[in-house]
Amino acid sequence: APPITRTWCSPLTRCRQTYTAVSDCCSSLPEPTIRVNLHEIDFREWQGRLRSEIIDQHSEQWNTFKKDPKQLRLNEGFAPVLDMW
């Protein structure tokens, strides 16, 4: 495999911690470029729940998310993928 020549992280602490954990195992990784425009999806009421719980309790929404993420709507019409931008 070709060498990794660039890495990126969001400014979130846990992203930097993940980079550190991975780079401890792969010492050849270059320092990451911190990109403030890297966002994570806010899943609101799904946050912190097990995938199996979401699938069991919100199967239609889960299927929408898996098929066409931008179509997912949570409570009050919140669109996690579209609203993150």
DSSP file with accessible surface (Angstrom, degrees, kcal/mol):
  #  RESIDUE AA STRUCTURE BP1 BP2  ACC     N-H-->O    O-->H-N    N-H-->O    O-->H-N    TCO  KAPPA ALPHA  PHI   PSI    X-CA   Y-CA   Z-CA
    1    1 A A              0   0  144      0, 0.0     3,-0.1     0, 0.0     0, 0.0   0.000 360.0 360.0 360.0 144.3    0.0    0.0    0.0
    2    2 A P        -     0   0  114      0, 0.0     3,-0.0     0, 0.0     2,-0.0  -0.334 360.0 -96.0 -67.4 154.9    1.2    3.5   -0.7
    3    3 A P        -     0   0  109      0, 0.0     2,-0.5     0, 0.0    26,-0.0  -0.326  35.6-108.5 -70.2 152.6    2.3    5.6    2.3
    4    4 A I        +     0   0  105      1,-0.1     3,-0.1    -3,-0.1     0, 0.0  -0.712  38.2 176.3 -80.2 124.0   -0.1    8.0    3.9
    5    5 A T        +     0   0  107     -2,-0.5     2,-0.3     1,-0.2    -1,-0.1   0.597  60.1  29.0-107.8 -16.3    1.1   11.5    3.1
    6    6 A R        -     0   0  166     24,-0.1     2,-0.3     2,-0.0    -1,-0.2  -0.998  57.0-172.8-144.7 147.8   -1.6   13.7    4.6
    7    7 A T        -     0   0   19     24,-0.5    26,-2.6    -2,-0.3     2,-0.3  -0.972   6.6-160.8-136.5 153.0   -4.0   13.5    7.5
    8    8 A W  E     -a   33   0A 121     -2,-0.3     2,-0.3    24,-0.3    26,-0.2  -0.968   6.7-177.3-132.3 149.7   -6.9   15.7    8.6
    9    9 A C  E     -a   34   0A  10     24,-2.2    26,-3.2    -2,-0.3    29,-0.2  -0.983  26.0-122.5-139.4 152.1   -8.8   16.2   11.9
   10   10 A S        -     0   0   10     -2,-0.3    26,-0.2    24,-0.2     6,-0.1  -0.428  39.8-104.4 -79.3 169.8  -11.7   18.3   13.0
   11   11 A P  S    S+     0   0   57      0, 0.0    25,-0.1     0, 0.0    -1,-0.1   0.575  83.9 119.8 -74.8  -3.5  -11.0   20.7   15.9
   12   12 A L    >>  -     0   0   70      1,-0.1     4,-1.8     2,-0.1     3,-0.6  -0.350  68.9-131.3 -64.1 138.4  -12.9   18.4   18.3
   13   13 A T  H 3> S+     0   0   98      1,-0.3     4,-2.6     2,-0.2     5,-0.2   0.904 105.9  55.0 -56.6 -44.5  -10.8   17.0   21.1
   14   14 A R  H 3> S+     0   0  122      1,-0.2     4,-2.2     2,-0.2    -1,-0.3   0.834 104.8  54.1 -65.1 -28.8  -11.8   13.5   20.6
   15   15 A C  H <> S+     0   0   37     -3,-0.6     4,-2.3     2,-0.2    -1,-0.2   0.921 110.2  46.1 -68.3 -42.0  -10.7   13.6   17.0
   16   16 A R  H  X S+     0   0  117     -4,-1.8     4,-2.4     2,-0.2    -2,-0.2   0.886 111.8  52.2 -66.4 -37.0   -7.3   14.8   18.0
   17   17 A Q  H  X S+     0   0  120     -4,-2.6     4,-2.4     2,-0.2    -2,-0.2   0.899 108.7  50.4 -65.2 -39.2   -7.2   12.0   20.6
   18   18 A T  H  X S+     0   0   88     -4,-2.2     4,-2.6     2,-0.2     5,-0.2   0.926 109.3  51.2 -64.0 -43.5   -8.1    9.4   18.0
   19   19 A Y  H  X S+     0   0   27     -4,-2.3     4,-3.3     1,-0.2     5,-0.2   0.942 110.2  49.8 -57.3 -45.8   -5.3   10.7   15.8
   20   20 A T  H  X S+     0   0   71     -4,-2.4     4,-1.9     1,-0.2    -2,-0.2   0.920 110.3  49.6 -61.1 -43.8   -2.9   10.4   18.7
   21   21 A A  H  X S+     0   0   57     -4,-2.4     4,-0.7     1,-0.2    -1,-0.2   0.916 115.4  43.4 -62.5 -42.2   -4.0    6.9   19.4
   22   22 A V  H >X S+     0   0   71     -4,-2.6     4,-1.5     1,-0.2     3,-1.0   0.926 112.3  51.7 -70.3 -43.0   -3.6    5.8   15.8
   23   23 A S  H 3< S+     0   0   22     -4,-3.3     6,-0.2     1,-0.3    -1,-0.2   0.808 100.2  63.7 -68.2 -25.1   -0.3    7.6   15.3
   24   24 A D  H 3< S+     0   0  125     -4,-1.9     3,-0.3    -5,-0.2    -1,-0.3   0.827 111.4  38.2 -63.6 -29.5    1.1    5.9   18.4
   25   25 A C  H << S+     0   0  114     -3,-1.0     2,-0.4    -4,-0.7    -2,-0.2   0.679 124.3  40.3 -90.2 -23.3    0.7    2.6   16.5
   26   26 A C    ><  -     0   0   59     -4,-1.5     3,-2.0     1,-0.1    -1,-0.2  -0.731  67.8-178.6-127.8  79.9    1.7    4.0   13.1
   27   27 A S  T 3  S+     0   0  118     -2,-0.4    -1,-0.1     1,-0.3    -4,-0.1   0.631  73.2  70.2 -62.3 -12.1    4.6    6.3   13.7
   28   28 A S  T 3   +     0   0  103      2,-0.0    -1,-0.3     0, 0.0    -5,-0.1   0.447  69.4 118.5 -87.4   2.9    4.9    7.3   10.1
   29   29 A L    <   -     0   0   24     -3,-2.0   -24,-0.1    -6,-0.2     2,-0.1  -0.485  64.9-125.2 -70.2 135.2    1.7    9.3   10.0
   30   30 A P        -     0   0   39      0, 0.0    -1,-0.1     0, 0.0   -24,-0.1  -0.388  38.5 -84.7 -73.0 157.6    2.2   13.0    9.2
   31   31 A E        -     0   0  153      1,-0.1   -24,-0.5    -2,-0.1     2,-0.1  -0.334  55.4-107.2 -58.6 142.6    0.8   15.6   11.6
   32   32 A P        -     0   0   26      0, 0.0     2,-0.6     0, 0.0   -24,-0.3  -0.408  16.8-129.0 -77.0 149.2   -2.8   16.3   10.9
   33   33 A T  E     -a    8   0A  74    -26,-2.6   -24,-2.2    -2,-0.1     2,-0.6  -0.857  27.0-131.2 -88.2 125.4   -4.1   19.5    9.3
   34   34 A I  E     -a    9   0A  65     -2,-0.6     2,-0.6   -26,-0.2   -24,-0.2  -0.730  23.4-165.8 -82.5 120.6   -6.9   20.8   11.5
   35   35 A R    >   -     0   0  100    -26,-3.2     3,-1.6    -2,-0.6   -27,-0.0  -0.926  14.3-166.4-112.6 110.5   -9.9   21.5    9.4
   36   36 A V  T 3  S+     0   0  116     -2,-0.6    -1,-0.1     1,-0.3   -26,-0.1   0.702  87.2  65.0 -69.1 -17.3  -12.6   23.6   11.0
   37   37 A N  T 3  S+     0   0   80     -3,-0.1     2,-0.6     2,-0.1    -1,-0.3   0.413  74.4 104.0 -89.1   6.0  -15.0   22.8    8.2
   38   38 A L    <   -     0   0   78     -3,-1.6     2,-0.3   -29,-0.2    -3,-0.0  -0.776  55.6-177.9 -84.1 121.0  -15.0   19.1    9.1
   39   39 A H        -     0   0   96     -2,-0.6     2,-0.3   -29,-0.1    -2,-0.1  -0.843  22.4-139.3-118.6 156.2  -18.4   18.5   10.9
   40   40 A E        -     0   0   89     -2,-0.3     2,-0.4    44,-0.1    -2,-0.0  -0.818  34.1-101.4-109.2 156.4  -20.0   15.6   12.5
   41   41 A I        -     0   0   46     -2,-0.3     2,-0.8     1,-0.1    40,-0.1  -0.608  26.9-137.7 -78.5 130.5  -23.7   14.8   12.1
   42   42 A D        +     0   0   74     38,-0.4     3,-0.1    -2,-0.4    41,-0.1  -0.802  22.5 178.9 -88.6 107.6  -25.9   15.9   15.1
   43   43 A F    >   -     0   0   44     -2,-0.8     3,-2.9     1,-0.2     4,-0.2   0.327  14.1-171.9 -93.0   6.7  -28.3   13.0   15.6
   44   44 A R  G >  S+     0   0  120      1,-0.3     3,-1.6     2,-0.2    -1,-0.2  -0.079  75.1  23.8  42.6-105.0  -30.0   14.7   18.6
   45   45 A E  G 3  S+     0   0   53      1,-0.3    -1,-0.3    -3,-0.1    -2,-0.1   0.684 124.3  55.3 -68.6 -13.1  -32.3   12.2   20.1
   46   46 A W  G X  S+     0   0    9     -3,-2.9     3,-1.9     2,-0.1    -1,-0.3   0.644  81.6 116.8 -86.9 -16.4  -30.3    9.3   18.6
   47   47 A Q  T <  S+     0   0  110     -3,-1.6     3,-0.1     1,-0.3    -5,-0.0  -0.268  82.9   8.2 -57.2 132.8  -27.1   10.5   20.3
   48   48 A G  T 3  S+     0   0   82      1,-0.3     2,-0.3     0, 0.0    -1,-0.3   0.469 101.7 120.0  78.0   2.6  -25.6    8.1   22.8
   49   49 A R    <   -     0   0   64     -3,-1.9    -1,-0.3     1,-0.1     2,-0.1  -0.677  69.5-103.4 -98.7 154.7  -28.0    5.3   21.9
   50   50 A L     >  -     0   0  110     -2,-0.3     4,-2.0     1,-0.1     3,-0.3  -0.453  24.9-124.2 -71.8 145.6  -27.1    1.9   20.6
   51   51 A R  H  > S+     0   0  173      1,-0.2     4,-2.8     2,-0.2     5,-0.2   0.905 112.9  56.8 -54.6 -42.3  -27.6    1.3   17.0
   52   52 A S  H  > S+     0   0   67      1,-0.2     4,-2.4     2,-0.2    -1,-0.2   0.875 105.2  51.2 -61.0 -36.1  -29.8   -1.7   17.8
   53   53 A E  H  > S+     0   0   72     -3,-0.3     4,-2.7     2,-0.2     5,-0.3   0.919 111.0  47.7 -64.7 -44.5  -32.1    0.5   19.9
   54   54 A I  H  X S+     0   0   11     -4,-2.0     4,-2.8     2,-0.2     8,-0.2   0.934 112.7  48.5 -63.2 -45.7  -32.5    3.0   17.0
   55   55 A I  H  < S+     0   0   60     -4,-2.8     4,-0.3     1,-0.2    -2,-0.2   0.922 115.6  44.8 -61.1 -43.7  -33.2    0.2   14.6
   56   56 A D  H  < S+     0   0  129     -4,-2.4     3,-0.3    -5,-0.2    -2,-0.2   0.908 124.5  31.9 -67.2 -41.4  -35.8   -1.3   16.9
   57   57 A Q  H  < S+     0   0  120     -4,-2.7    -2,-0.2     1,-0.2    -1,-0.2   0.674 133.7  25.3 -94.7 -19.4  -37.5    1.9   17.9
   58   58 A H     X  +     0   0   51     -4,-2.8     4,-2.8    -5,-0.3     5,-0.2  -0.287  69.5 149.3-139.5  49.1  -37.1    4.0   14.7
   59   59 A S  H  > S+     0   0   65     -3,-0.3     4,-2.7    -4,-0.3     5,-0.2   0.867  73.1  51.3 -60.7 -38.5  -36.8    1.4   11.9
   60   60 A E  H  > S+     0   0  157      2,-0.2     4,-2.1     1,-0.2    -1,-0.2   0.949 113.7  44.0 -65.4 -44.9  -38.4    3.6    9.2
   61   61 A Q  H  > S+     0   0   49      2,-0.2     4,-2.6     1,-0.2    -2,-0.2   0.904 113.0  52.5 -65.5 -40.0  -36.1    6.5    9.9
   62   62 A W  H  X S+     0   0   36     -4,-2.8     4,-2.5    -8,-0.2    -2,-0.2   0.932 108.9  49.6 -60.4 -45.2  -33.1    4.3   10.2
   63   63 A N  H  X S+     0   0   78     -4,-2.7     4,-2.2     1,-0.2     5,-0.2   0.894 110.2  51.3 -62.5 -38.2  -33.9    2.8    6.8
   64   64 A T  H  X S+     0   0   48     -4,-2.1     4,-3.2     1,-0.2     7,-0.3   0.942 109.7  50.0 -61.6 -46.4  -34.2    6.3    5.3
   65   65 A F  H  < S+     0   0   35     -4,-2.6    -2,-0.2     1,-0.2    -1,-0.2   0.909 112.7  46.3 -60.1 -41.9  -30.9    7.2    6.8
   66   66 A K  H  < S+     0   0  133     -4,-2.5    -1,-0.2     2,-0.2    -2,-0.2   0.861 120.0  39.0 -70.6 -34.0  -29.2    4.2    5.3
   67   67 A K  H  < S-     0   0  175     -4,-2.2    -2,-0.2     1,-0.2    -3,-0.2   0.882 140.6  -1.4 -83.0 -43.0  -30.8    4.6    1.8
   68   68 A D    ><  -     0   0   55     -4,-3.2     3,-2.5    -5,-0.2     4,-0.4  -0.612  64.8-168.9-152.4  82.1  -30.6    8.3    1.4
   69   69 A P  G >  S+     0   0   55      0, 0.0     3,-1.5     0, 0.0    12,-0.4   0.791  84.0  61.8 -51.1 -35.0  -29.1   10.2    4.4
   70   70 A K  G 3  S+     0   0  103      1,-0.3    12,-0.2    11,-0.1    -5,-0.1   0.711  98.5  59.0 -69.5 -13.1  -30.1   13.6    3.3
   71   71 A Q  G <  S+     0   0   96     -3,-2.5    -1,-0.3    -7,-0.3    -6,-0.1   0.596  78.0 116.6 -88.2 -10.4  -33.8   12.6    3.5
   72   72 A L    <   -     0   0    1     -3,-1.5     2,-0.4    -4,-0.4     9,-0.2  -0.364  42.5-174.0 -64.3 132.0  -33.7   11.7    7.2
   73   73 A R        -     0   0   99      6,-0.2     6,-0.2    -2,-0.1     2,-0.1  -0.998   1.4-174.8-126.7 128.9  -35.9   13.9    9.4
   74   74 A L    >   -     0   0    8      4,-3.3     3,-1.4    -2,-0.4     4,-0.3  -0.215  52.6 -26.7-101.5-160.9  -35.9   13.6   13.2
   75   75 A N  G >  S+     0   0  102      1,-0.3     3,-1.7     2,-0.2    -1,-0.3  -0.133 131.7  10.0 -52.5 142.8  -38.2   15.3   15.7
   76   76 A E  G 3  S-     0   0  196      1,-0.3    -1,-0.3    -3,-0.1    -2,-0.0   0.737 130.3 -67.9  59.5  25.0  -39.6   18.7   14.6
   77   77 A G  G <  S+     0   0   47     -3,-1.4    -1,-0.3     1,-0.2    -2,-0.2   0.590  81.0 166.2  77.5   8.7  -38.4   18.1   11.0
   78   78 A F    <   -     0   0   22     -3,-1.7    -4,-3.3    -4,-0.3    -1,-0.2  -0.396  24.1-155.5 -61.4 128.5  -34.7   18.4   11.9
   79   79 A A     >  -     0   0    4     -6,-0.2     4,-3.4     1,-0.2     5,-0.3  -0.873   3.7-164.6-108.9  97.1  -32.6   17.1    9.0
   80   80 A P  H  > S+     0   0    1      0, 0.0     4,-0.6     0, 0.0   -38,-0.4   0.854  85.7  39.8 -53.4 -42.8  -29.2   16.0   10.5
   81   81 A V  H >4 S+     0   0   29    -12,-0.4     3,-0.6    -9,-0.2     4,-0.3   0.955 122.4  39.4 -75.2 -47.6  -27.3   15.8    7.2
   82   82 A L  H >4 S+     0   0   84    -10,-0.2     3,-1.1     1,-0.2    -1,-0.2   0.887 114.0  53.8 -69.9 -38.2  -28.7   18.9    5.6
   83   83 A D  H 3< S+     0   0   91     -4,-3.4    -1,-0.2     1,-0.2    -2,-0.2   0.602  90.6  74.9 -77.2  -9.6  -28.8   21.0    8.7
   84   84 A M  T <<        0   0   47     -3,-0.6    -1,-0.2    -4,-0.6    -2,-0.1   0.706 360.0 360.0 -75.5 -14.2  -25.1   20.5    9.5
   85   85 A W    <         0   0  193     -3,-1.1    -1,-0.2    -4,-0.3    -2,-0.2   0.458 360.0 360.0-102.4 360.0  -24.2   22.9    6.8
